Amino acid sequence: MSVLLTITLAFQYVVLAYFALLNLGYTLFGYLGLRSIIVYTRELSHLTLRDLLARESYKPVSILVPAFNEEKSIVASVHSFLGLRFPEFEVVVVSDGSTDATILRLIEAFALVEIPAVYCRTLPSAPVRRMFRSLKHANLVVLEKDNGGKADALNAAIDVARYPLVCTVDADSLLDADALLRATRPFLEDDDVIAIGGTIRPLNGATVSEGRVSALSMPKRWIERLQILEYTRAFFSGRAGWSHFDALLIISGAFGVFRRSAVIEVGGYLVGTVGEDMELVVRLHRYYREHQRSYRILFTPDPICWTEVPADLGTLRRQRNRWHRGLWETLWQHRTLLFNPRYGRLGTFAFPYFLVFEGLAPLVEALGWLMIPATLALGIFNGWFALLFLALSVLYGMLLSQLAVGIETLLLQRYPRLSDRLLLFAAAFLEFAGYRQILVFERCLATLQVFKKRGQWGRMERQGIREQPSAPRAGVVP
């Protein structure tokens, strides 16, 4: 029993030290996230969007929209993209072997006519069946191709794209009218910028009118409210912090802007992985460092993309399982970066952090939770460990969540109703009453399935974007 007690105590100290370091990192990133928002807001007060529109110099953008069975939301999304305020852009939609009415909805809504599929093919992709152009919108192109996955569809869209910047968005997403103006500003100011990631916000509960989010309110289901909290915390802390250190490893596939030439130079998106967004960013880092070329990959804190999040537990679990498998696939694909000083802070800091504090985090947390009932059953329960573990894993997590909610509701004032703000604050407490533990279990499962289910997406149920023609309520989203 003495040996078991010694091992148990040692493991408990490791778990506590792990969470202490993790929370220290969260604190640092939270501070950097708050500072970046304040600085960004101050900069926009001097450089208004009207000034950006008046500039004679700009970089045209191709918006790339991969779609698989998106008949419920594809028309509203494309309307949103076509209505952006930007001098010159095009929208390239790729139906990746859709078996529903995605193509029919697009043909009816935008008066598509088939044209010869003639373009320079530089990236590998599945065969293209048909190519369309809209009679209503000269800047809308639609491809219909064999199914090859999201990465494959994006490669086909990049080949068709005509402009120097490409913006990747999900087919169930909406963009603010000024999204491209805000996201492309760093490309104008710094020629070394090769990629920009934007903030993603859940669309659930929003009022959508004419392809735009006109007002926000809390969705009815707690599972959707809790995801709003998660997105707020993740984008305001983690990604802003990594951008500050020039070590941003993730640009969400729901919204990102890249230099087309840079993406083609590294070979486009990797087919056969479910984490194609993170894998491309890591490969860009690796390629430019190996060739000793100056570059920057940044994050912009302004919320400019709205996406539908899962409304049921089954879909949410499949999504998080896929995300975590995608993380492990990328870590394995680029494992030579780990602790490699050749890649600077990317190899010595960012990559090890994602391995230890992202990849292994669910396993450590699950073992911490299991340790409490296990030690009780064995008669070696340590009350101090239980208290410190709960303080570090639960109470401190609640504190960070409340900070993120404060930024969202008070500083940015996204939710005008007091009742909505109170619900979001309440979500920061309820998150740890089962919701977090379920997702920890799913991520543990994903870790064990990473090679068995490599490249498998799983079925995603969507409600679709519902437009409301009525006048927007008070609290219009800026």
C-alpha positions as CSV (number, residue, x, y, z in Angstrom):
1,M,0.0,0.0,0.0
2,S,2.9,2.4,0.7
3,V,4.2,2.0,-2.8
4,L,0.7,2.7,-4.2
5,L,0.4,5.7,-2.0
6,T,3.7,7.1,-3.1
7,I,2.9,6.6,-6.8
8,T,-0.5,8.2,-6.3
9,L,0.9,11.2,-4.5
10,A,3.5,11.7,-7.2
11,F,0.9,11.6,-9.9
12,Q,-1.3,14.1,-8.0
13,Y,1.6,16.5,-7.8
14,V,2.2,16.1,-11.6
15,V,-1.5,16.8,-12.3
16,L,-1.5,20.0,-10.0
17,A,1.7,21.3,-11.6
18,Y,0.3,20.6,-15.1
19,F,-2.9,22.7,-14.4
20,A,-0.9,25.4,-12.7
21,L,1.3,25.9,-15.8
22,L,-1.8,25.6,-18.1
23,N,-3.6,28.3,-16.1
24,L,-0.5,30.5,-16.2
25,G,-0.5,30.3,-20.0
26,Y,-4.2,31.0,-20.1
27,T,-3.7,34.1,-18.0
28,L,-0.9,35.4,-20.3
29,F,-3.0,34.8,-23.4
30,G,-6.0,36.4,-21.8
31,Y,-4.1,39.5,-21.1
32,L,-2.7,39.7,-24.6
33,G,-6.1,39.1,-26.1
34,L,-7.7,41.9,-24.1
35,R,-4.8,44.2,-25.1
36,S,-5.1,43.3,-28.7
37,I,-8.8,44.2,-28.8
38,I,-8.2,47.5,-27.1
39,V,-5.4,48.4,-29.6
40,Y,-7.4,47.2,-32.6
41,T,-10.4,49.3,-31.6
42,R,-8.1,52.3,-31.1
43,E,-6.5,51.8,-34.5
44,L,-9.9,51.6,-36.3
45,S,-10.9,54.9,-34.7
46,H,-8.1,56.5,-36.7
47,L,-8.4,54.4,-39.8
48,T,-12.1,54.1,-40.6
49,L,-13.6,51.6,-43.0
50,R,-14.6,54.5,-45.2
51,D,-10.9,55.4,-45.5
52,L,-10.1,51.9,-46.6
53,L,-12.8,52.0,-49.3
54,A,-11.4,55.3,-50.6
55,R,-7.9,53.9,-51.1
56,E,-6.8,53.4,-54.6
57,S,-4.5,50.5,-53.7
58,Y,-6.2,47.2,-52.7
59,K,-5.7,43.5,-53.3
60,P,-8.6,41.7,-55.0
61,V,-9.9,38.6,-53.2
62,S,-11.3,35.3,-54.3
63,I,-13.8,33.9,-51.7
64,L,-13.6,30.1,-51.8
65,V,-16.7,28.2,-50.5
66,P,-16.5,24.4,-50.3
67,A,-19.9,22.8,-49.9
68,F,-21.1,19.3,-49.3
69,N,-24.9,18.8,-48.9
70,E,-25.5,22.4,-47.9
71,E,-28.9,22.9,-49.5
72,K,-30.3,24.4,-46.2
73,S,-27.9,27.3,-46.0
74,I,-26.0,27.7,-49.3
75,V,-28.2,30.4,-50.8
76,A,-28.2,32.6,-47.7
77,S,-24.4,32.2,-47.4
78,V,-23.7,33.1,-51.0
79,H,-26.0,36.1,-50.8
80,S,-23.9,37.2,-47.8
81,F,-20.6,36.8,-49.7
82,L,-21.9,38.7,-52.8
83,G,-23.1,41.6,-50.6
84,L,-19.7,42.4,-49.1
85,R,-18.4,45.9,-49.3
86,F,-15.1,45.5,-51.3
87,P,-13.9,47.1,-54.5
88,E,-13.1,43.8,-56.4
89,F,-13.8,40.2,-55.5
90,E,-15.2,37.0,-56.8
91,V,-17.0,34.1,-55.1
92,V,-16.0,30.5,-56.1
93,V,-18.4,27.9,-54.8
94,V,-17.4,24.2,-55.1
95,S,-20.1,21.5,-54.7
96,D,-18.0,18.6,-53.6
97,G,-20.0,15.6,-54.8
98,S,-23.2,16.9,-53.0
99,T,-26.1,14.3,-53.1
100,D,-28.8,16.8,-52.1
101,A,-30.2,19.8,-53.9
102,T,-27.2,22.1,-53.3
103,I,-26.5,22.7,-57.0
104,L,-30.2,23.1,-57.9
105,R,-30.6,25.7,-55.2
106,L,-27.7,27.6,-56.6
107,I,-28.9,27.3,-60.2
108,E,-32.4,28.6,-59.2
109,A,-31.2,31.5,-57.0
110,F,-28.4,32.9,-59.1
111,A,-29.4,31.9,-62.7
112,L,-26.4,29.8,-63.3
113,V,-25.4,28.7,-66.8
114,E,-22.9,26.0,-67.7
115,I,-19.6,27.1,-69.2
116,P,-16.4,25.2,-70.4
117,A,-14.3,24.2,-67.4
118,V,-11.1,25.8,-68.7
119,Y,-8.5,26.9,-66.1
120,C,-4.9,26.1,-65.1
121,R,-4.8,23.1,-62.8
122,T,-1.8,23.3,-60.5
123,L,-3.1,21.5,-57.4
124,P,-4.4,17.9,-57.2
125,S,-8.2,17.5,-56.9
126,A,-10.9,15.1,-57.9
127,P,-12.4,15.6,-61.4
128,V,-14.6,18.6,-62.1
129,R,-18.0,17.6,-63.7
130,R,-19.4,21.0,-64.6
131,M,-18.6,24.7,-64.2
132,F,-21.2,27.5,-64.0
133,R,-21.3,31.2,-64.1
134,S,-24.1,33.4,-62.8
135,L,-26.2,35.6,-65.2
136,K,-27.1,37.8,-62.2
137,H,-23.6,38.2,-60.6
138,A,-20.6,38.3,-62.9
139,N,-18.3,37.6,-60.0
140,L,-19.9,34.2,-59.0
141,V,-18.5,30.9,-60.3
142,V,-19.7,27.5,-59.3
143,L,-18.0,24.1,-59.7
144,E,-19.6,20.7,-59.4
145,K,-17.0,18.0,-58.8
146,D,-16.6,14.4,-57.6
147,N,-16.4,14.1,-53.9
148,G,-12.9,14.4,-52.5
149,G,-13.3,16.1,-49.2
150,K,-13.0,19.7,-48.0
151,A,-9.3,20.0,-48.7
152,D,-9.7,18.6,-52.2
153,A,-12.6,21.1,-52.9
154,L,-10.5,24.0,-51.7
155,N,-7.6,23.0,-54.0
156,A,-10.0,23.0,-57.0
157,A,-11.3,26.4,-55.9
158,I,-7.7,27.8,-55.6
159,D,-7.0,26.7,-59.1
160,V,-10.1,28.5,-60.5
161,A,-9.4,31.6,-58.4
162,R,-8.2,34.6,-60.3
163,Y,-7.0,37.0,-57.6
164,P,-3.9,37.2,-55.4
165,L,-5.7,36.8,-52.1
166,V,-8.0,33.8,-51.4
167,C,-10.5,33.8,-48.5
168,T,-11.7,30.4,-47.3
169,V,-15.1,30.2,-45.7
170,D,-17.6,27.5,-44.8
171,A,-20.8,27.1,-46.7
172,D,-22.8,27.5,-43.5
173,S,-21.2,30.8,-42.6
174,L,-22.1,34.4,-43.0
175,L,-19.6,37.3,-43.2
176,D,-20.1,40.9,-42.0
177,A,-20.3,43.4,-44.8
178,D,-16.9,44.8,-43.9
179,A,-15.2,41.5,-43.4
180,L,-12.8,41.6,-46.4
181,L,-11.9,45.3,-45.7
182,R,-10.9,44.4,-42.1
183,A,-9.1,41.1,-43.0
184,T,-7.1,42.4,-46.0
185,R,-5.9,45.6,-44.3
186,P,-2.7,43.8,-42.9
187,F,-1.8,42.6,-46.4
188,L,-1.7,46.2,-47.6
189,E,0.4,47.4,-44.7
190,D,3.0,44.5,-44.7
191,D,4.1,42.6,-47.7
192,D,5.4,39.8,-45.4
193,V,1.9,38.9,-44.3
194,I,0.9,35.6,-45.9
195,A,-2.1,34.6,-43.9
196,I,-4.8,36.2,-41.6
197,G,-7.2,34.4,-39.3
198,G,-10.4,36.0,-38.2
199,T,-12.7,35.6,-35.2
200,I,-15.5,33.1,-35.5
201,R,-18.8,33.7,-33.7
202,P,-21.8,31.2,-33.4
203,L,-24.7,32.1,-35.6
204,N,-27.3,30.3,-33.5
205,G,-29.8,32.7,-32.0
206,A,-29.0,35.5,-34.4
207,T,-31.5,37.4,-36.5
208,V,-30.5,37.1,-40.2
209,S,-31.9,39.6,-42.7
210,E,-30.8,39.8,-46.4
211,G,-27.7,37.6,-45.7
212,R,-26.6,39.7,-42.7
213,V,-26.6,39.2,-39.0
214,S,-28.7,42.2,-37.9
215,A,-29.2,41.3,-34.2
216,L,-28.0,38.9,-31.6
217,S,-29.8,37.0,-28.8
218,M,-29.1,33.9,-26.8
219,P,-30.3,30.6,-28.5
220,K,-32.9,28.5,-26.6
221,R,-30.7,25.4,-26.0
222,W,-28.0,25.4,-23.4
223,I,-25.8,23.3,-25.6
224,E,-25.7,26.3,-28.0
225,R,-25.2,28.8,-25.3
226,L,-22.2,26.9,-23.9
227,Q,-20.6,26.9,-27.3
228,I,-20.9,30.7,-27.6
229,L,-18.9,30.8,-24.4
230,E,-16.3,28.5,-25.7
231,Y,-15.8,30.4,-28.9
232,T,-15.5,33.7,-27.0
233,R,-12.9,32.3,-24.7
234,A,-10.9,30.6,-27.4
235,F,-10.6,33.5,-29.9
236,F,-10.1,36.3,-27.4
237,S,-7.3,34.5,-25.5
238,G,-5.5,31.7,-27.3
239,R,-5.3,32.9,-30.8
240,A,-4.6,36.5,-30.0
241,G,-1.8,35.4,-27.7
242,W,-0.1,33.1,-30.3
243,S,-0.4,35.9,-32.9
244,H,1.5,38.2,-30.6
245,F,4.3,35.7,-30.4
246,D,4.3,35.1,-34.2
247,A,3.5,31.5,-33.5
248,L,-0.1,31.2,-34.6
249,L,-0.7,27.5,-35.6
250,I,-4.4,27.6,-36.3
251,I,-6.5,29.6,-38.7
252,S,-10.1,28.4,-38.6
253,G,-11.3,26.8,-41.8
254,A,-14.5,28.8,-41.3
255,F,-12.7,32.1,-42.2
256,G,-9.1,32.8,-43.3
257,V,-7.4,34.9,-45.9
258,F,-4.2,33.7,-47.6
259,R,-1.8,34.8,-50.3
260,R,-2.7,32.5,-53.2
261,S,0.9,32.2,-54.3
262,A,2.0,31.1,-50.9
263,V,-0.6,28.4,-50.7
264,I,0.2,27.1,-54.2
265,E,4.0,27.2,-53.4
266,V,3.5,24.8,-50.4
267,G,1.3,22.4,-52.5
268,G,-2.2,23.5,-51.4
269,Y,-4.3,21.8,-48.8
270,L,-3.4,18.3,-47.7
271,V,-6.0,15.8,-48.8
272,G,-6.8,12.9,-46.4
273,T,-6.8,14.8,-43.1
274,V,-9.6,16.2,-41.0
275,G,-7.5,19.1,-39.8
276,E,-6.6,20.6,-43.1
277,D,-6.9,24.2,-41.8
278,M,-4.3,23.7,-39.0
279,E,-2.1,21.5,-41.2
280,L,-1.8,24.2,-43.9
281,V,-0.8,26.9,-41.4
282,V,1.9,24.7,-39.8
283,R,3.2,23.8,-43.3
284,L,3.4,27.4,-44.2
285,H,5.4,28.1,-41.1
286,R,7.7,25.2,-41.7
287,Y,8.2,26.0,-45.4
288,Y,9.1,29.7,-44.9
289,R,11.4,28.9,-42.0
290,E,13.2,26.1,-43.9
291,H,13.7,28.5,-46.8
292,Q,14.7,31.4,-44.4
293,R,12.1,33.7,-45.9
294,S,10.5,36.6,-44.0
295,Y,6.8,36.1,-43.4
296,R,4.0,36.8,-40.9
297,I,0.8,34.8,-40.0
298,L,-1.6,36.9,-37.9
299,F,-4.9,36.9,-36.2
300,T,-7.4,39.8,-36.3
301,P,-9.7,40.1,-33.2
302,D,-12.6,41.7,-34.8
303,P,-15.6,39.3,-35.1
304,I,-16.3,39.1,-38.8
305,C,-17.6,35.5,-39.5
306,W,-20.7,33.9,-38.1
307,T,-21.1,30.1,-38.3
308,E,-23.7,27.6,-37.3
309,V,-22.7,25.4,-34.3
310,P,-24.1,22.0,-33.5
311,A,-27.5,22.1,-31.8
312,D,-27.5,18.5,-30.5
313,L,-25.0,16.5,-28.4
314,G,-24.4,13.8,-31.0
315,T,-23.3,16.3,-33.7
316,L,-21.2,18.3,-31.1
317,R,-19.4,15.1,-30.0
318,R,-18.6,14.1,-33.6
319,Q,-17.3,17.6,-34.3
320,R,-15.0,17.8,-31.3
321,N,-13.8,14.2,-32.0
322,R,-12.9,15.3,-35.5
323,W,-11.2,18.5,-34.2
324,H,-9.0,16.6,-31.8
325,R,-8.1,14.0,-34.3
326,G,-7.2,16.8,-36.7
327,L,-4.9,18.2,-34.0
328,W,-3.1,14.9,-33.5
329,E,-2.8,14.3,-37.3
330,T,-1.1,17.6,-37.7
331,L,1.2,17.0,-34.7
332,W,2.2,13.7,-36.1
333,Q,2.5,14.9,-39.7
334,H,5.0,17.6,-38.6
335,R,6.6,15.9,-35.6
336,T,10.1,16.9,-36.7
337,L,9.3,20.4,-35.5
338,L,9.0,19.3,-31.9
339,F,11.8,20.9,-29.8
340,N,13.7,21.7,-33.0
341,P,15.5,25.0,-32.6
342,R,15.8,25.3,-36.3
343,Y,12.2,26.5,-36.3
344,G,12.6,29.1,-33.6
345,R,9.8,29.6,-31.1
346,L,7.6,27.5,-33.3
347,G,9.6,24.4,-32.6
348,T,10.8,25.2,-29.1
349,F,7.6,26.7,-27.7
350,A,4.4,26.6,-29.8
351,F,4.6,23.0,-31.0
352,P,5.5,21.5,-27.6
353,Y,2.7,23.6,-26.0
354,F,0.1,22.2,-28.4
355,L,1.3,18.7,-27.8
356,V,1.4,18.9,-24.0
357,F,-1.4,21.4,-23.2
358,E,-3.8,20.7,-26.1
359,G,-3.2,17.2,-27.3
360,L,-2.7,15.6,-23.9
361,A,-4.9,17.9,-21.9
362,P,-8.1,15.7,-22.0
363,L,-6.1,12.7,-20.8
364,V,-4.6,14.5,-17.9
365,E,-7.9,16.1,-16.9
366,A,-9.7,12.8,-17.2
367,L,-7.2,11.1,-15.0
368,G,-7.5,13.9,-12.5
369,W,-11.2,13.4,-12.2
370,L,-10.8,9.6,-12.0
371,M,-8.2,10.0,-9.2
372,I,-10.7,11.3,-6.7
373,P,-13.2,8.4,-6.6
374,A,-10.3,5.9,-7.1
375,T,-8.4,7.2,-4.0
376,L,-11.7,7.2,-2.0
377,A,-12.3,3.5,-2.9
378,L,-8.7,2.6,-2.0
379,G,-8.8,4.5,1.3
380,I,-6.0,6.9,0.4
381,F,-8.1,9.9,-0.4
382,N,-6.2,13.2,-0.4
383,G,-8.5,16.1,0.4
384,W,-6.0,18.8,-0.4
385,F,-5.5,17.3,-3.9
386,A,-9.2,17.3,-4.5
387,L,-9.6,20.9,-3.4
388,L,-6.6,22.2,-5.4
389,F,-7.6,20.2,-8.5
390,L,-11.1,21.6,-8.4
391,A,-9.7,25.1,-7.9
392,L,-7.3,24.8,-10.8
393,S,-9.5,22.9,-13.2
394,V,-12.9,24.3,-12.4
395,L,-12.8,27.6,-10.4
396,Y,-10.0,29.1,-12.4
397,G,-11.6,28.0,-15.6
398,M,-14.8,29.8,-14.5
399,L,-12.8,33.0,-13.9
400,L,-11.3,32.9,-17.4
401,S,-14.7,32.3,-18.8
402,Q,-16.1,35.3,-17.0
403,L,-13.3,37.4,-18.3
404,A,-14.1,36.4,-21.9
405,V,-17.8,37.0,-21.3
406,G,-17.0,40.4,-19.9
407,I,-15.1,41.3,-23.1
408,E,-17.9,40.0,-25.3
409,T,-20.8,41.6,-23.5
410,L,-19.4,44.8,-22.0
411,L,-16.5,45.9,-24.1
412,L,-17.8,44.8,-27.5
413,Q,-21.5,44.9,-26.5
414,R,-22.5,42.1,-28.8
415,Y,-25.6,41.1,-26.8
416,P,-27.7,44.2,-26.0
417,R,-30.3,42.5,-23.7
418,L,-29.4,42.2,-20.0
419,S,-31.1,38.8,-19.9
420,D,-28.8,37.5,-22.6
421,R,-25.7,38.7,-20.8
422,L,-26.8,37.1,-17.6
423,L,-27.4,33.8,-19.5
424,L,-23.9,34.0,-20.9
425,F,-22.4,34.6,-17.4
426,A,-24.5,31.7,-16.1
427,A,-23.0,29.5,-18.8
428,A,-19.6,30.0,-17.4
429,F,-20.7,28.2,-14.2
430,L,-22.8,25.5,-15.9
431,E,-20.1,24.5,-18.3
432,F,-18.4,22.5,-15.6
433,A,-21.6,20.6,-14.6
434,G,-21.3,17.8,-17.1
435,Y,-20.8,19.6,-20.4
436,R,-17.0,19.9,-20.1
437,Q,-16.6,16.4,-18.8
438,I,-18.5,15.0,-21.8
439,L,-16.2,16.8,-24.2
440,V,-13.1,15.7,-22.3
441,F,-14.2,12.1,-22.6
442,E,-14.8,12.6,-26.4
443,R,-11.4,14.1,-26.9
444,C,-9.8,11.2,-25.0
445,L,-11.7,8.8,-27.3
446,A,-10.5,10.8,-30.3
447,T,-6.9,10.4,-29.1
448,L,-7.3,6.6,-29.2
449,Q,-9.0,6.7,-32.6
450,V,-6.7,9.1,-34.4
451,F,-5.1,6.4,-36.7
452,K,-8.1,4.2,-36.9
453,K,-10.4,7.0,-38.1
454,R,-7.8,9.0,-40.1
455,G,-9.5,11.3,-42.5
456,Q,-13.1,10.4,-41.4
457,W,-15.3,13.4,-40.9
458,G,-18.5,11.9,-39.6
459,R,-22.1,13.0,-40.2
460,M,-22.9,16.6,-39.3
461,E,-26.5,17.6,-38.7
462,R,-27.4,21.2,-39.5
463,Q,-30.5,23.3,-39.0
464,G,-29.6,25.7,-41.8
465,I,-29.7,29.5,-41.9
466,R,-33.1,30.9,-41.5
467,E,-33.6,34.4,-42.8
468,Q,-36.1,36.8,-41.3
469,P,-37.4,39.6,-43.5
470,S,-38.7,41.6,-40.6
471,A,-37.1,44.7,-39.4
472,P,-34.1,44.1,-37.1
473,R,-34.6,44.5,-33.3
474,A,-32.7,46.8,-31.1
475,G,-29.1,46.2,-30.7
476,V,-28.0,45.9,-34.3
477,V,-24.7,44.3,-34.8
478,P,-22.2,46.8,-36.0
